[in-house]
Amino acid sequence: MRKLALSDEILMSVEKPARYIGGEANAVMKDKKQVDIRFAMCFPDVYEIGMSHLGIQILYDMFNQREDTWCERVYSPWTDMDRVLRERKIPLFALESQDPVKEFDFLGITIQYEMCYTNILQILELSQIPLEAKERTKDHPFVIGGGPCAYNPEPLAEFFDLFYIGEGETQYFRLLDLFQEWKESGASRETFLKQAAQVPGIYVPSLYTIEYKEDGTIASMRPNCPQAPGKVVKQVVPDVSDTFYPKKPVVPYLKATQDRVVLEIQRGCIRGCRFCQAGMLYRPTRERDLEMLKESAREMLKNTGYEEISLSSLSSSDYSKLGELVTFLIEEFGPKGINISLPSLRIDAFSLDVMGKVQDVKKSSLTFAPEAGSQRLRDVINKGLTEDMILNGAGQAFEGGWSRVKLYFMLGLPTENEEDMKGIAWLAEKIAERYYEVPKEQRSGKCQIVVSTSFFVPKPFTPFQWARMCTKEEFLHRAYVVNHEIKEQRNKKSIKYNWHEADVTVLEGILARGDRRIGVVIRKAYEKGCLFDSWSECFKHEQWLQAFEECRTDVDFYTTRERALDEVFPWDFIDIGVSRAFLEREWKRAQEGVVTKNCRQGCSGCGAAVFGGGVCNEHQD
């Protein structure tokens, strides 16, 4: 019988004890005496969110294929369990063994969004691991970060020993082998970090020195030892079919956010939207082989008992064999009652035809993401959608039996004016009018159009990384303009409007483009009780403002200031393949409202072809 870190009394005192007990179907159990490396894989949010993350499932399966390694999972305890662990001085533990995280060799933290940064400090403190890397000894695990936010690791630099830049399937085994050799050698902790820095894709913050100009911008960032490279190169899997993919994903006890089999059909995106960080980071686009996907679907459904399968991609419509894959899934699993989910589809006849095959139109809603209300602004962001395409797509959807449409937009985009804002309301009205053009007998229920706006955050490694960001007041004014204009429309009763929290967005922007000096603010906010900042009911705006004030940090320096083209960014030491020259060119084209072709239409020379694989090689001159 496995050791339990928590008594039944404690488990019954928290809201969802199943978050903490482990033992799920397909969880990997090993004899810890038979392994040499113990790796705690952490998602710094609650269990239900973390269990939905495909990346952790892939690495968990991959690590546990090594006989010498046992990878276990850990998530952020919700506030009720956080309180119990602190009061009873129980160290945070991994789910599989219930052993304290502080006893592991590695604590790997995937950093998926900026608003989990205080949760990372919670994980470290509850694990009884010193918050700052410089305070750790050989008795502590090496703390390594990865995921999209690791592409600007600087705000978190003092809390991590290492960062892994890129896709984990490529270099992690080399890092673990290196750890084995170091462990046997008895060398110092610093020795391992210097050795690790020589592994492609590994960034060790302590091995770099940053100097600043009088205006607060970065003057230089240089390695302070010969082992650290001047540039850390993103790691990419060229062939995503011949690589690791879990056949037996862990099945959560609780209903997770994505409670289904997830089938990643491709990585990357051909579109080149100028606001989209993922579209730049994950270039080049690489498709998974159809037969590999078929086999993975069979194995994962058989080994989990799920009744739904979701096709994952940044732009599913662009997968070249989507029709064939969907036909296979319907014929193979439809009779067994398996549902198929198709997120990230574009507004076109092909996508609607595919969607019509897999959804019950009486229950479904369609999601479109025009992102901007006017054609001018859609050209600025390189969305590649015209108003005719949007209206034709909506019309075909209504004629096909859909009556509910969700529309996603952003406010605060570069060059945005009041007409662009009002254009959101006008476009929603035109879509509603298109619904009422369908003969009454062909309509399916009442027309419902839900308009949602998020606020624009300039992200690293995008053409908009130079852009200024709106203040909270500017964001809210834009939302007011849209809301007021919707109320002026003839079909206003068919249109519902939601908008994101402006204060959360401003903080996200600071953390996204922040430098190493932001770390002290994160720690101060955490000490003031900030935790689960992505949860509306937990976000403590006033405490964050106090933290900035007490740390004498100028918020405007990180938000409303437009960057000069030659400014050194905190993330410039990372090479993602996409060149800075390309991003500069796209920034200038955005200001001119010039559209750039997608990768299948022609190569734009972004630089990602250096990694090999993907559609970007098809159109090289």
C-alpha positions as CSV (number, residue, x, y, z in Angstrom):
1,M,0.0,0.0,0.0
2,R,1.4,3.4,-1.0
3,K,2.3,6.0,1.6
4,L,-0.2,8.8,2.0
5,A,1.0,12.3,2.7
6,L,-2.4,13.4,3.9
7,S,-4.8,11.9,6.3
8,D,-8.5,11.2,5.6
9,E,-9.3,14.0,8.0
10,I,-7.3,16.5,5.9
11,L,-8.7,15.3,2.6
12,M,-12.2,15.6,3.8
13,S,-11.6,19.2,4.9
14,V,-10.8,20.5,1.4
15,E,-13.2,21.1,-1.5
16,K,-11.9,18.5,-4.0
17,P,-9.7,15.9,-2.4
18,A,-9.4,14.0,-5.7
19,R,-7.0,16.7,-6.7
20,Y,-4.3,15.4,-4.4
21,I,-4.6,11.6,-4.1
22,G,-3.1,10.3,-7.4
23,G,-3.7,6.7,-8.5
24,E,-5.5,7.6,-11.7
25,A,-5.8,5.2,-14.6
26,N,-2.6,5.1,-16.6
27,A,-0.6,6.9,-13.9
28,V,2.9,5.5,-13.9
29,M,4.1,3.8,-10.7
30,K,7.7,2.7,-10.2
31,D,9.9,1.4,-7.4
32,K,11.9,4.4,-6.4
33,K,14.8,2.2,-5.4
34,Q,15.1,1.0,-9.0
35,V,15.4,4.5,-10.5
36,D,18.3,7.0,-10.5
37,I,16.5,10.1,-11.6
38,R,13.3,11.5,-10.1
39,F,11.6,14.3,-12.0
40,A,8.5,16.2,-10.6
41,M,6.6,17.6,-13.6
42,C,4.6,20.7,-12.5
43,F,1.7,22.7,-14.0
44,P,1.4,25.8,-11.7
45,D,-2.4,25.8,-11.6
46,V,-5.1,23.6,-10.2
47,Y,-5.3,19.9,-11.1
48,E,-8.2,20.2,-13.5
49,I,-6.4,22.8,-15.6
50,G,-3.0,21.1,-15.5
51,M,-4.4,17.7,-16.4
52,S,-5.7,19.2,-19.7
53,H,-2.3,20.1,-20.9
54,L,-1.0,17.9,-23.7
55,G,2.6,19.0,-23.3
56,I,2.9,17.5,-19.9
57,Q,1.2,14.3,-21.0
58,I,3.8,14.0,-23.8
59,L,6.8,14.6,-21.5
60,Y,5.4,12.4,-18.7
61,D,5.1,9.5,-21.1
62,M,8.5,10.2,-22.7
63,F,10.4,10.4,-19.4
64,N,8.8,7.3,-17.9
65,Q,9.9,5.3,-20.9
66,R,13.4,5.5,-19.4
67,E,14.0,2.7,-16.9
68,D,16.3,4.9,-14.9
69,T,13.8,7.8,-14.5
70,W,10.5,8.2,-12.7
71,C,8.5,11.3,-13.7
72,E,5.6,12.2,-11.4
73,R,3.1,15.1,-11.4
74,V,2.4,18.1,-9.1
75,Y,-0.1,20.9,-9.4
76,S,-0.8,24.1,-7.5
77,P,-2.9,23.3,-4.4
78,W,-6.1,25.3,-4.3
79,T,-6.4,27.9,-1.6
80,D,-8.0,25.5,0.9
81,M,-5.2,22.9,0.6
82,D,-2.6,25.7,0.5
83,R,-3.8,26.8,4.0
84,V,-3.7,23.2,5.3
85,L,-0.2,22.5,4.1
86,R,1.1,25.7,5.7
87,E,-0.7,25.3,9.0
88,R,0.5,21.7,9.4
89,K,3.9,22.3,7.8
90,I,3.4,19.5,5.3
91,P,5.7,19.8,2.3
92,L,4.2,19.8,-1.2
93,F,4.2,16.3,-2.7
94,A,4.0,14.5,-6.0
95,L,0.8,12.7,-6.8
96,E,2.2,9.2,-7.7
97,S,4.5,8.5,-4.7
98,Q,3.2,11.2,-2.3
99,D,6.9,12.0,-1.7
100,P,7.9,15.6,-1.0
101,V,8.9,17.5,-4.1
102,K,12.1,18.7,-2.3
103,E,13.4,15.1,-2.4
104,F,13.4,15.0,-6.2
105,D,16.3,15.6,-8.6
106,F,14.3,18.0,-10.8
107,L,11.3,20.2,-10.5
108,G,10.1,20.9,-14.0
109,I,7.6,23.7,-14.3
110,T,5.7,24.4,-17.6
111,I,4.9,28.1,-17.9
112,Q,1.9,28.5,-20.1
113,Y,0.7,32.0,-19.2
114,E,2.0,35.0,-17.4
115,M,-0.8,35.0,-14.8
116,C,0.6,31.9,-13.1
117,Y,3.9,33.5,-12.0
118,T,2.9,33.9,-8.3
119,N,1.8,30.3,-8.4
120,I,5.3,29.3,-9.2
121,L,6.5,30.9,-6.0
122,Q,3.7,29.1,-4.2
123,I,5.0,25.8,-5.6
124,L,8.6,26.5,-4.5
125,E,7.6,27.7,-1.0
126,L,5.3,24.9,-0.2
127,S,7.9,22.5,-1.5
128,Q,10.3,24.0,1.0
129,I,12.7,24.9,-1.8
130,P,14.4,28.4,-1.6
131,L,12.7,30.8,-3.9
132,E,15.9,32.2,-5.3
133,A,18.1,29.8,-7.3
134,K,21.3,31.3,-5.8
135,E,20.2,30.1,-2.3
136,R,19.9,26.4,-3.3
137,T,22.4,23.7,-2.5
138,K,23.1,20.2,-3.7
139,D,20.3,19.1,-1.4
140,H,17.7,20.9,-3.5
141,P,16.2,19.9,-6.9
142,F,17.2,21.7,-10.0
143,V,14.3,23.9,-11.0
144,I,13.8,24.0,-14.8
145,G,11.2,26.0,-16.7
146,G,9.7,25.5,-20.1
147,G,6.7,26.4,-22.3
148,P,5.7,29.5,-24.2
149,C,6.5,32.0,-21.4
150,A,10.1,30.6,-21.2
151,Y,10.7,32.6,-24.4
152,N,11.0,35.6,-22.2
153,P,12.3,34.0,-19.0
154,E,13.8,37.1,-17.5
155,P,11.0,38.1,-15.1
156,L,11.4,34.7,-13.5
157,A,15.2,34.4,-13.9
158,E,16.1,34.6,-10.2
159,F,13.7,31.7,-9.3
160,F,14.9,29.1,-11.9
161,D,18.1,27.3,-12.2
162,L,17.6,26.5,-15.9
163,F,15.1,27.0,-18.7
164,Y,14.5,24.7,-21.6
165,I,13.8,26.7,-24.8
166,G,11.8,24.7,-27.4
167,E,10.2,21.4,-27.8
168,G,11.1,18.9,-25.1
169,E,11.3,15.8,-27.2
170,T,14.7,16.9,-28.6
171,Q,17.3,17.5,-25.7
172,Y,15.8,16.4,-22.4
173,F,17.3,12.9,-22.5
174,R,20.7,14.4,-23.2
175,L,20.2,16.7,-20.1
176,L,19.2,13.7,-18.0
177,D,22.2,11.7,-19.1
178,L,24.4,14.7,-18.2
179,F,22.8,14.8,-14.8
180,Q,23.6,11.1,-14.2
181,E,27.3,11.7,-15.0
182,W,27.4,14.8,-12.8
183,K,25.7,13.0,-9.9
184,E,28.2,10.2,-10.0
185,S,31.1,12.7,-10.2
186,G,30.2,14.4,-6.9
187,A,30.9,17.8,-8.5
188,S,29.3,21.1,-7.4
189,R,25.9,22.4,-8.3
190,E,27.5,25.2,-10.3
191,T,29.5,22.6,-12.3
192,F,26.3,20.9,-13.5
193,L,24.7,24.3,-14.5
194,K,27.8,25.1,-16.6
195,Q,27.7,21.7,-18.2
196,A,23.9,22.0,-18.8
197,A,24.4,25.4,-20.5
198,Q,26.3,23.6,-23.2
199,V,23.2,21.5,-24.1
200,P,21.4,23.1,-27.1
201,G,18.3,25.0,-25.9
202,I,19.3,25.2,-22.2
203,Y,19.5,28.7,-20.7
204,V,21.0,29.2,-17.2
205,P,20.2,32.7,-16.0
206,S,23.0,32.8,-13.4
207,L,25.6,32.6,-16.2
208,Y,24.6,35.9,-17.8
209,T,25.2,39.5,-16.7
210,I,22.8,42.3,-17.8
211,E,23.8,46.0,-18.0
212,Y,21.3,48.9,-18.3
213,K,21.4,52.3,-19.9
214,E,20.4,55.5,-18.0
215,D,16.9,55.4,-19.6
216,G,16.3,52.0,-18.1
217,T,16.6,50.0,-21.3
218,I,19.1,47.1,-21.7
219,A,22.6,48.0,-22.7
220,S,23.8,44.5,-23.0
221,M,23.3,40.9,-21.9
222,R,26.4,38.7,-22.0
223,P,27.5,35.3,-20.7
224,N,29.8,35.6,-17.7
225,C,31.6,32.3,-18.3
226,P,32.9,30.5,-21.4
227,Q,30.4,27.6,-21.1
228,A,27.3,29.8,-21.7
229,P,26.5,30.5,-25.4
230,G,25.8,34.0,-26.6
231,K,22.6,32.8,-28.3
232,V,20.3,30.0,-27.0
233,V,18.7,28.3,-30.0
234,K,15.1,27.0,-29.9
235,Q,14.9,23.2,-30.1
236,V,12.5,21.9,-32.8
237,V,11.3,18.4,-33.7
238,P,11.6,18.3,-37.5
239,D,9.4,15.1,-37.9
240,V,6.4,15.2,-35.6
241,S,5.2,11.8,-36.8
242,D,8.4,9.9,-35.8
243,T,8.6,11.1,-32.2
244,F,7.0,10.6,-28.7
245,Y,3.3,10.7,-28.3
246,P,1.4,9.1,-25.3
247,K,-0.7,6.0,-26.1
248,K,-1.9,5.9,-22.5
249,P,-2.6,9.4,-21.2
250,V,-3.4,9.7,-17.5
251,V,-7.2,9.9,-17.0
252,P,-8.1,12.4,-14.2
253,Y,-10.5,11.6,-11.4
254,L,-12.2,15.0,-11.8
255,K,-13.7,16.5,-14.9
256,A,-10.8,18.4,-16.5
257,T,-11.0,21.5,-18.6
258,Q,-10.3,19.3,-21.7
259,D,-11.9,16.1,-20.6
260,R,-11.2,14.1,-23.8
261,V,-8.5,12.5,-25.9
262,V,-6.4,15.2,-27.5
263,L,-4.9,14.4,-30.9
264,E,-2.3,17.0,-32.0
265,I,-2.6,17.0,-35.8
266,Q,0.2,19.5,-36.5
267,R,2.5,22.1,-34.9
268,G,2.9,25.6,-36.0
269,C,0.7,27.8,-38.2
270,I,1.1,29.1,-41.8
271,R,-1.0,32.2,-41.3
272,G,1.4,34.8,-39.8
273,C,-1.0,36.9,-37.8
274,R,1.1,39.7,-36.4
275,F,-0.3,39.7,-32.9
276,C,0.1,35.9,-32.4
277,Q,3.1,34.7,-30.5
278,A,2.4,31.0,-30.9
279,G,2.3,31.5,-34.7
280,M,5.8,32.7,-34.6
281,L,7.3,30.6,-31.8
282,Y,6.2,27.3,-33.3
283,R,7.3,27.8,-36.8
284,P,7.8,25.9,-39.1
285,T,4.4,24.2,-39.6
286,R,4.8,20.5,-39.3
287,E,2.0,18.0,-40.0
288,R,1.6,14.6,-38.4
289,D,1.3,11.6,-40.7
290,L,-2.3,10.5,-41.2
291,E,-1.6,6.9,-40.4
292,M,0.2,7.9,-37.2
293,L,-2.8,9.9,-36.2
294,K,-5.2,7.0,-36.9
295,E,-3.2,4.6,-34.8
296,S,-2.8,7.2,-32.0
297,A,-6.6,7.7,-32.0
298,R,-7.3,4.0,-31.7
299,E,-4.8,3.5,-28.9
300,M,-5.7,6.5,-26.8
301,L,-9.5,5.9,-27.0
302,K,-9.0,2.2,-26.1
303,N,-6.7,3.1,-23.1
304,T,-8.7,5.9,-21.6
305,G,-12.4,5.1,-22.1
306,Y,-13.1,8.7,-23.2
307,E,-16.1,9.4,-25.4
308,E,-14.7,12.4,-27.2
309,I,-11.6,13.2,-29.3
310,S,-10.4,16.7,-30.0
311,L,-8.1,17.6,-32.9
312,S,-5.5,20.1,-31.6
313,S,-3.8,22.7,-33.7
314,L,-3.3,26.4,-34.0
315,S,-5.3,26.3,-37.3
316,S,-7.0,22.9,-37.8
317,S,-8.4,23.9,-41.2
318,D,-4.9,24.1,-42.6
319,Y,-4.1,20.5,-41.9
320,S,-3.9,19.1,-45.4
321,K,-5.6,15.8,-44.7
322,L,-8.3,17.1,-42.3
323,G,-11.1,15.7,-44.5
324,E,-9.6,12.3,-44.6
325,L,-8.9,12.2,-40.9
326,V,-12.4,13.3,-40.0
327,T,-14.0,10.8,-42.3
328,F,-11.9,8.0,-40.7
329,L,-12.9,9.1,-37.2
330,I,-16.6,9.3,-38.1
331,E,-16.6,5.8,-39.7
332,E,-14.3,4.2,-37.1
333,F,-15.7,5.7,-33.9
334,G,-19.0,7.3,-34.7
335,P,-20.9,4.0,-34.3
336,K,-19.3,3.7,-30.9
337,G,-20.7,7.0,-29.7
338,I,-17.4,8.9,-29.8
339,N,-17.8,12.7,-30.4
340,I,-15.3,14.7,-32.4
341,S,-14.3,18.2,-31.4
342,L,-12.8,20.6,-34.0
343,P,-11.5,23.8,-32.5
344,S,-9.5,26.4,-34.4
345,L,-11.4,26.2,-37.7
346,R,-11.5,29.1,-40.2
347,I,-14.6,30.6,-41.7
348,D,-14.8,28.8,-45.1
349,A,-17.0,26.3,-46.9
350,F,-14.6,23.4,-46.3
351,S,-14.5,23.9,-42.6
352,L,-18.2,24.3,-42.3
353,D,-18.7,21.1,-44.3
354,V,-16.3,19.2,-42.0
355,M,-18.0,20.7,-38.9
356,G,-21.4,19.7,-40.2
357,K,-20.3,16.1,-40.4
358,V,-19.3,15.9,-36.8
359,Q,-21.7,18.2,-34.8
360,D,-25.3,18.0,-33.9
361,V,-26.4,21.4,-35.3
362,K,-29.2,21.7,-32.8
363,K,-26.7,21.7,-29.9
364,S,-23.6,23.4,-31.3
365,S,-22.4,26.9,-31.7
366,L,-19.7,28.1,-34.1
367,T,-16.8,30.2,-33.1
368,F,-15.2,32.7,-35.5
369,A,-12.3,35.0,-34.7
370,P,-12.3,38.0,-37.0
371,E,-10.0,39.7,-34.3
372,A,-10.8,43.2,-35.7
373,G,-14.0,45.0,-36.7
374,S,-12.7,46.8,-39.9
375,Q,-11.0,45.5,-43.0
376,R,-8.3,48.1,-42.5
377,L,-7.4,46.8,-39.1
378,R,-7.6,43.1,-40.2
379,D,-5.0,44.0,-42.8
380,V,-2.8,45.6,-40.2
381,I,-2.8,42.4,-38.1
382,N,-2.4,40.2,-41.3
383,K,-5.5,38.2,-40.4
384,G,-6.2,37.2,-44.0
385,L,-9.9,37.5,-43.7
386,T,-12.2,39.8,-45.7
387,E,-15.7,40.9,-44.7
388,D,-17.1,38.9,-47.6
389,M,-15.4,35.8,-46.3
390,I,-16.8,36.4,-42.9
391,L,-20.4,37.1,-44.0
392,N,-20.4,34.2,-46.6
393,G,-19.1,31.8,-43.9
394,A,-21.8,33.0,-41.4
395,G,-24.4,32.7,-44.1
396,Q,-23.4,29.2,-45.0
397,A,-23.5,28.3,-41.3
398,F,-27.0,29.7,-40.8
399,E,-28.2,27.9,-44.0
400,G,-26.6,24.7,-42.6
401,G,-28.7,24.9,-39.4
402,W,-26.5,26.8,-37.0
403,S,-28.1,29.7,-35.1
404,R,-25.5,30.5,-32.4
405,V,-22.2,32.2,-33.3
406,K,-19.4,33.3,-31.1
407,L,-17.2,36.1,-32.4
408,Y,-13.8,36.9,-30.9
409,F,-12.1,40.3,-31.3
410,M,-9.2,42.3,-29.8
411,L,-9.3,45.9,-28.6
412,G,-6.2,48.1,-28.4
413,L,-4.5,46.8,-31.5
414,P,-1.8,49.1,-33.1
415,T,-3.3,51.9,-35.2
416,E,-6.8,51.2,-33.9
417,N,-9.3,54.1,-34.2
418,E,-12.9,54.7,-33.2
419,E,-14.2,53.4,-36.5
420,D,-12.4,50.2,-36.0
421,M,-14.0,49.8,-32.6
422,K,-17.5,50.6,-33.9
423,G,-16.8,48.2,-36.7
424,I,-17.1,45.3,-34.2
425,A,-20.7,46.2,-33.6
426,W,-21.4,46.8,-37.3
427,L,-19.9,43.4,-38.3
428,A,-22.0,41.7,-35.6
429,E,-25.1,43.5,-36.9
430,K,-24.3,42.4,-40.5
431,I,-24.0,38.8,-39.4
432,A,-27.3,39.0,-37.6
433,E,-28.9,40.5,-40.7
434,R,-27.4,37.6,-42.7
435,Y,-29.2,35.2,-40.4
436,Y,-32.6,36.9,-41.1
437,E,-32.0,36.6,-44.8
438,V,-32.4,32.8,-44.5
439,P,-36.0,31.8,-45.1
440,K,-37.9,31.5,-41.8
441,E,-38.7,27.8,-42.4
442,Q,-35.0,27.0,-42.8
443,R,-33.8,28.7,-39.6
444,S,-32.9,26.7,-36.5
445,G,-34.0,28.5,-33.4
446,K,-33.4,32.1,-32.3
447,C,-30.3,34.0,-33.6
448,Q,-27.7,34.3,-30.9
449,I,-24.5,36.2,-31.5
450,V,-22.0,36.5,-28.7
451,V,-19.3,39.1,-29.2
452,S,-16.3,38.8,-26.9
453,T,-13.3,41.2,-26.8
454,S,-10.0,40.6,-25.2
455,F,-7.5,43.4,-24.8
456,F,-4.3,43.4,-26.9
457,V,-1.0,42.4,-25.3
458,P,2.2,42.9,-27.3
459,K,4.1,39.7,-27.0
460,P,7.8,38.9,-27.5
461,F,8.9,37.5,-30.9
462,T,5.9,39.0,-32.7
463,P,5.9,41.9,-35.2
464,F,4.0,43.9,-32.5
465,Q,6.7,43.5,-29.8
466,W,7.6,47.1,-30.5
467,A,4.0,48.4,-30.0
468,R,2.8,50.5,-27.1
469,M,0.1,49.0,-24.9
470,C,-3.1,50.8,-23.8
471,T,-3.7,51.8,-20.2
472,K,-6.6,50.3,-18.2
473,E,-8.6,53.4,-18.9
474,E,-8.0,53.3,-22.6
475,F,-9.0,49.7,-22.7
476,L,-12.2,50.3,-20.9
477,H,-13.0,53.3,-23.1
478,R,-12.7,51.0,-26.1
479,A,-15.1,48.4,-24.5
480,Y,-17.5,51.3,-23.8
481,V,-17.5,52.4,-27.5
482,V,-18.2,48.8,-28.7
483,N,-20.9,48.3,-26.1
484,H,-22.6,51.6,-26.9
485,E,-22.5,50.9,-30.6
486,I,-24.0,47.5,-30.2
487,K,-27.0,49.0,-28.3
488,E,-27.6,51.2,-31.4
489,Q,-28.0,48.3,-33.8
490,R,-31.4,47.2,-35.1
491,N,-30.7,43.6,-34.1
492,K,-29.2,44.4,-30.7
493,K,-31.4,41.8,-28.9
494,S,-29.7,39.1,-30.9
495,I,-26.2,40.3,-29.8
496,K,-24.6,39.8,-26.4
497,Y,-21.3,41.5,-25.5
498,N,-18.6,40.4,-23.1
499,W,-15.1,41.9,-22.5
500,H,-12.0,40.9,-20.6
501,E,-10.7,42.4,-17.4
502,A,-8.5,45.4,-18.2
503,D,-6.4,45.4,-15.1
504,V,-5.5,41.8,-15.6
505,T,-4.5,42.5,-19.2
506,V,-2.2,45.4,-18.2
507,L,-0.4,43.1,-15.7
508,E,-0.1,40.4,-18.3
509,G,1.6,42.9,-20.6
510,I,4.1,43.9,-17.9
511,L,5.0,40.3,-17.2
512,A,5.1,39.4,-20.9
513,R,7.7,42.0,-21.9
514,G,9.4,42.5,-18.5
515,D,13.1,42.2,-17.7
516,R,14.9,40.7,-14.8
517,R,14.0,43.7,-12.6
518,I,10.3,42.5,-12.5
519,G,11.2,39.5,-10.4
520,V,11.3,41.5,-7.2
521,V,7.8,42.8,-8.0
522,I,6.5,39.3,-8.5
523,R,7.9,38.2,-5.2
524,K,6.5,41.3,-3.4
525,A,3.1,40.6,-4.8
526,Y,3.2,37.0,-3.8
527,E,4.2,38.0,-0.2
528,K,1.1,40.3,-0.2
529,G,-1.1,37.3,-0.9
530,C,-1.3,37.4,-4.7
531,L,-2.1,33.8,-6.0
532,F,-4.1,32.3,-8.8
533,D,-4.1,35.7,-10.6
534,S,-5.8,34.2,-13.7
535,W,-8.8,33.4,-11.6
536,S,-11.1,36.5,-11.4
537,E,-12.2,35.7,-7.8
538,C,-8.6,35.5,-6.7
539,F,-7.0,38.4,-8.5
540,K,-5.8,41.2,-6.1
541,H,-5.3,44.3,-8.2
542,E,-4.6,46.6,-5.3
543,Q,-1.9,44.4,-3.9
544,W,-0.1,44.3,-7.3
545,L,-0.3,48.1,-7.5
546,Q,1.3,48.3,-4.0
547,A,4.0,45.9,-5.1
548,F,5.0,48.0,-8.1
549,E,4.9,51.2,-5.9
550,E,7.0,49.6,-3.1
551,C,9.5,48.3,-5.6
552,R,9.6,51.7,-7.3
553,T,8.8,50.1,-10.7
554,D,7.5,52.4,-13.4
555,V,4.5,50.6,-14.9
556,D,4.4,52.9,-18.0
557,F,8.0,51.9,-18.8
558,Y,6.8,48.3,-19.5
559,T,3.4,49.1,-21.1
560,T,2.6,52.4,-22.8
561,R,6.1,53.1,-24.0
562,E,6.6,52.4,-27.8
563,R,10.0,50.7,-28.3
564,A,12.6,51.9,-30.7
565,L,13.5,49.5,-33.5
566,D,17.1,49.2,-32.2
567,E,16.1,48.6,-28.5
568,V,17.7,45.5,-26.9
569,F,14.9,43.3,-25.6
570,P,15.2,41.0,-22.6
571,W,14.6,38.0,-24.9
572,D,17.0,38.9,-27.7
573,F,19.5,36.2,-26.6
574,I,17.1,33.5,-27.8
575,D,17.1,32.4,-31.4
576,I,13.7,31.1,-32.5
577,G,14.6,30.8,-36.1
578,V,12.2,33.7,-37.1
579,S,14.6,36.6,-37.6
580,R,14.4,40.0,-36.1
581,A,14.8,41.5,-39.6
582,F,11.6,39.6,-40.6
583,L,9.7,40.9,-37.5
584,E,10.9,44.4,-38.2
585,R,9.7,44.2,-41.8
586,E,6.3,42.9,-40.6
587,W,6.0,45.7,-38.1
588,K,6.6,48.2,-40.8
589,R,4.1,46.4,-43.2
590,A,1.5,46.5,-40.4
591,Q,1.8,50.3,-40.1
592,E,1.3,50.5,-43.8
593,G,-1.6,48.1,-43.7
594,V,0.1,45.7,-46.2
595,V,-0.9,42.0,-46.1
596,T,1.8,39.3,-46.2
597,K,1.0,36.0,-47.9
598,N,0.7,32.8,-45.8
599,C,3.4,30.1,-45.9
600,R,1.5,28.0,-48.5
601,Q,1.0,30.9,-50.8
602,G,4.7,31.8,-50.8
603,C,7.7,32.0,-48.6
604,S,8.1,35.4,-46.8
605,G,11.6,34.6,-45.7
606,C,11.0,34.5,-41.9
607,G,14.0,32.3,-41.3
608,A,12.3,29.2,-39.8
609,A,13.3,27.1,-42.7
610,V,16.7,26.6,-41.0
611,F,15.0,24.0,-38.8
612,G,13.9,21.8,-41.7
613,G,10.6,20.1,-42.1
614,G,7.3,21.8,-42.6
615,V,5.5,23.6,-45.4
616,C,8.0,26.5,-45.4
617,N,10.4,24.5,-47.4
618,E,8.0,24.0,-50.2
619,H,8.2,27.6,-51.6
620,Q,11.9,28.5,-51.1
621,D,13.3,30.4,-54.1
